[in-house]
Amino acid sequence: MASPLEQINYKEVTEIHRKEQRSADLVEVRRDLYPAYRDFLGRLKRESEEEIRKDPYSFKASGMANEFKKVSSKGQQIFFLRMRKILTMATRASSGAKIDLVRLTEEEREMYDQVLRSINECREYSMEGKVPEAHVAPNNGSVCLTVDRGQMNDALRRVNGGSSKENIEAPQSMGRVLVRILEDLPEIAGMNRPYRLSKNDVANLPAPIGCALIKRGKAQEIAPFWRKTE
């Protein structure tokens, strides 16, 4: 991740902490909050250690060590305050609510997507007895690497706005892929039903449809927690 555009300071960290404590909803923060915070905390630590080496009993060394502890504590609290709110957002989204994600940072959006997927899979397992399939695939582990070529070609025709040559029913064993939609899409003739997808929707789609959207640059796959990347 790129370095923060502008350094954060103690006053800004304190203000974010105060607002997050008082608000039931996510507070709007700078997009580079976490890298800026890490940079600030790292600088404080280095400066504090330098002062301690010079004179561990000086007023300045004591003050800088105290500031480092306060910033570290407030940063941790900001993170967990926001995480609790994001977990609530993902739970509401799983029940069908429309959620505004504009205040999430890049790191938080990735966490939200993965938590939403986990909640959906847990709900399906707990309430419907559907056990999530473990798809073992080469390289990056994407389900898309296991999709049958014929199914992919059929899905590409559907995604491109055409109709399938055959009315293929999606088998129960067909894999699924979690994606984030990158643009508003016209209705897609799915294998069992039509799909109406809008920009920023998160959808758990049959693998051929989801992977066809990814291949056409209309969706982005959301990798699960357990996938190992090289």
Steps between C-alpha positions, in 0.01 A plus 500: 500500500624849418626730771241735653460826310502714813629425848247445774551653846396448860213749477349323197530155661332632816219661299428180305500304825257743662260492203506119470417466869202734471354372172304181441596521132839503333666839506632633171880477507783559255553218252860448613413488871680176581827556309508859633445373854772234466741761367422737789532228764830383352642851508389550860662173603831583333508851647405374845771232494755758389414730792516210745846412372611859557353534848241248624406722794447824311162673486505483119566125495218441748260720303576333166465151648163601644384641165602177325295294747194725458515494120547122500202453733272738310592339169407154628171632634419674170561174315277288723225764519487503120523121472197453725300738280617326182397160640153643560492636145596160355234327709234743378616456140470123535135543600434703184549859618658756267824619658691819419868404482643838406662558842702179497873520440660259254604265782155512657325433169701182452417392854129580447484292181663200661287519815184529290596187311568314825165609647314389188672161499439454872132591461455256213673226698314570826153568360494291182763235561705610197864416560738738316704304251876512526631560150863409459648666195853558376700822532290769669216264597230683302185299431510649150790271413273198546206617284419273206582665165155430359332657803732800477420556131129475578537749786697742282212504249259580783724773644541654154123539477425198288296193580639156555469238230374265766288557808751350741399459861778572750585172675489494879871417512603800290752723674424860587715810506460815709543815293469876527324655200700783343226666291123503455405202283201418281302195605695179450320179409629271772496123487208471741380860522582849372751718684457875551831640621610855578836661566649407841256212551658196666357178358566129547450378142524165322865471400446518120298824523726661761819401319364622167433839660854501640643410159308787338625746763153556643565341840783437743540176690501524879751247629406308816710520817652157448637558152877523496651747257853475370 
